[in-house]
Amino acid sequence: MINNDDSANIRVICRMRPLNQLEKSTGGEQCVVYDDKNITITVGNEKPQEFTFDRILDPNICQKEAFETIAIPVIESVMAGYNGTIFCYGQTCSGKTFTMEGPDNFTEETKGLIPRMMEKIFDIIINSSEDLEFQIRVSFIEIYNEKIVDLVDTKKSNLQVKESKTKGIYIQDASEIFVTSVEEMREVMKTGSSNRTQAATRMNERSSRSHSLFYLQIFKKNTSTDTTTISKLYFVDLAGSEKLSKTNVSGQQLEEAKNINKSLTCLGMVINALTSGGKEHVPYRDSKLTRILQESLGGNAKTTLVINISMCTYNDKEILQTLRFGFRAKSIKNQAKKNEEKSSKELYTLLDQASNKIKYQEE
């Protein structure tokens, strides 16, 4: 359960997938042992290394249980007025997009976090008190070769990241689709997913060549008190880190891989700076990805990181790198606050209370 206090560490959940056909064909064996919170990996003849996370998800866990563990606490915080972020990190073909969206043509059983989130949010709205009004706007973008592309309107292919006191960090001119149902939100996801840049590699026949961000702005107004909350919910599917000798890419795909690895390196540098213990400069502006995620990493958000891994000796070095990344990120402390705008009536009431308290202390 996510604590709604101002200060909380990033929650890190490790999700494993079973061995795939490529791993089995190379004679790969399982290189990790685990329980609910601890995982130990052995790389070759090296000494076993153990890591502890908030939760380890068994490779045979169903999508529904994964959603309940990963997303429900974040969604409930967002509906209460906080910002929330869920992002998936791991090597290519580790199960990130399966976790976020589910497979192509997903079923009720196989749908991922985003489709289930839609149903949960509208379920909360339907069961809310009558004095609450909601408005939801949805956006879907990708970061491809360090350019931000609007996946709803692909003519917008070089969007810029901006910051203001009222909006915080935002993507200027990104499409914001007003939705009133699960079906309308799902249509935005379907359109965006079909426009996302993918390619087949030796490791993954539907390898994402970009980072994608599916995000919501949720406006909630209490008509009884005239109080408004404005919260953001980000679902971030990071492109997979790639070992070029394994993916066998060349030409355009090689350039894509270099840009993917570069932005993931920047993400690692931001996490290192945030967890160094000193007052080191945090290089958020070194990549579009880290700039957009600035509030999610050490800022005003409730954040859950899902690290997706294989279990196979064929990928042991990449698994170890992912586990180290997640373990480091677990130390990041965010300062989330409820994004609430009080009515003038409430502000006057608070002012009167403060004045009375001062008078009482003076007497």
C-alpha positions, -999 to +999 in steps of 0.1 A: +000+000+000+014+034-009+016+059+020-001+092+013+024+111+035+044+138+018+077+118+017+079+082+004+105+061-015+099+049-050+082+015-048+101-011-069+085-044-081+104-071-100+084-091-125+100-121-141+088-140-172+093-177-181+120-188-204+111-182-241+119-203-272+152-185-280+165-191-244+154-227-244+171-233-278+204-220-265+203-244-236+196-217-211+189-225-175+173-205-147+199-183-130+178-168-102+161-180-070+136-159-053+108-154-027+082-127-022+108-099-017+143-113-023+160-125-054+195-140-058+213-142-092+244-162-101+263-150-131+287-177-144+312-187-117+308-154-098+296-152-062+257-151-060+243-116-055+211-109-035+186-080-039+156-070-020+125-052-035+091-043-024+077-073-042+089-101-065+062-113-089+063-150-098+067-156-136+033-175-137+014-147-120-018-136-139-022-101-153-051-094-129-029-101-098+000-081-114-024-051-118-037-053-083-001-054-069+015-028-092-012-003-101-041-002-076-023+018-049-010+044-074-045+048-090-062+053-056-036+080-047-042+097-081-079+097-076-073+113-042-055+142-059-018+131-060+004+126-091+013+091-100+037+073-122+042+036-132+071+028-154+086-004-167+124-009-172+143-039-185+162-053-215+145-059-248+120-088-247+117-089-210+079-083-208+076-045-204+049-039-231+031-072-221+030-058-186+018-023-197-007-031-224-008-069-228-003-087-261-017-076-295-054-084-295-054-089-258-083-108-241-100-102-208-075-124-191-043-111-209-049-073-209-022-053-192-020-024-167-033+004-189-066-013-201-073-024-165-065+011-152-092+025-174-118+002-160-107+009-124-108+047-128-143+048-142-154+023-116-142+048-089-159+077-106-193+058-109-191+049-072-181+084-060-205+107-042-229+129-062-211+161-052-179+151-071-175+160-107-147+146-129-130+155-162-104+133-178-080+142-206-057+116-222-025+119-242-002+094-258+034+102-270+066+085-278+102+096-275+119+084-307+156+093-314+153+121-288+122+136-306+088+137-289+061+124-313+024+127-307+010+092-312-026+105-315-016+130-342+017+119-357+020+152-377+031+166-344+066+151-345+089+174-326+071+185-294+089+204-267+090+199-229+080+231-210+075+241-174+052+265-157+040+273-121+005+262-129+011+232-151+044+220-137+064+200-164+043+194-195+046+186-232+036+216-252+009+211-279+005+174-272-031+162-280-053+161-250-084+140-257-114+145-235-129+111-226-161+101-208-159+062-210-135+032-210-143+027-247-132+063-256-100+059-236-093+025-251-096+041-286-069+066-278-046+037-267-054+017-298-046+046-321-014+054-303-002+018-301-007+013-338+015+044-345+043+034-322+077+027-338+085-010-337+108-034-355+118-070-355+152-079-340+168-113-332+157-109-296+122-096-301+099-097-332+079-066-319+107-046-303+097-011-293+121+014-308+109+042-286+099+051-251+061+056-248+041+077-223+004+072-219-009+098-195-040+112-179-049+145-164-078+141-139-097+171-128-120+165-097-143+192-083-162+190-050-194+210-057-202+212-020-169+228-010-158+242-044-124+225-039-106+212-070-078+187-074-058+183-106-037+151-108-016+134-134-011+097-140+018+085-162+023+050-176+058+048-191+069+019-212+106+023-217+123+009-248+145-021-239+182-017-232+200-036-260+232-055-262+240-050-299+259-083-302+226-101-293+201-081-313+220-081-346+207-047-357+223-024-383+215+008-402+185+027-389+179+001-361+215+006-350+210+043-346+177+037-328+195+013-304+222+039-297+196+066-289+177+041-267+208+032-248+219+069-245+186+080-229+186+050-206+221+059-196+209+094-188+181+079-167+207+059-148+228+090-142+197+109-128+191+080-104+228+079-094+227+116-086+195+113-066+208+085-045+244+097-040+237+112-006+253+146-015+241+177-033+252+165-067+236+182-097+208+160-111+210+160-149+173+159-157+178+181-188+203+157-205+175+138-222+138+143-231+129+112-211+144+124-178+131+159-183+095+146-186+100+122-157+115+149-134+085+150-111+084+112-110+120+109-099+126+128-067+096+152-072+059+155-067+046+120-075+038+086-061+060+064-083+062+027-088+090+012-109+085-023-124+118-040-134+111-067-160+136-095-162+142-129-179+153-158-156+178-173-180+215-177-180+216-165-216+207-130-202+224-132-169+245-100-173+215-080-184+194-093-156+221-083-131+222-048-146+184-045-143+184-057-107+211-032-098+191-004-115+160-012-095+179-016-062+194+019-067+161+034-077+145+021-045+165+047-025+149+077-043+126+097-020+098+116-036+079+146-021+043+140-032+016+165-023-021+167-029-027+190-059-056+208-043-070+243-051-092+255-023-122+278-029-121+314-017-146+305+010-123+278+024-093+302+022-112+328+042-122+301+068-086+291+072-075+327+075-101+333+102-089+302+121-053+314+119-063+349+131-082+334+160-053+312+169-029+342+170-053+362+191-056+333+216-018+330+218-015+368+225-040+368+253 
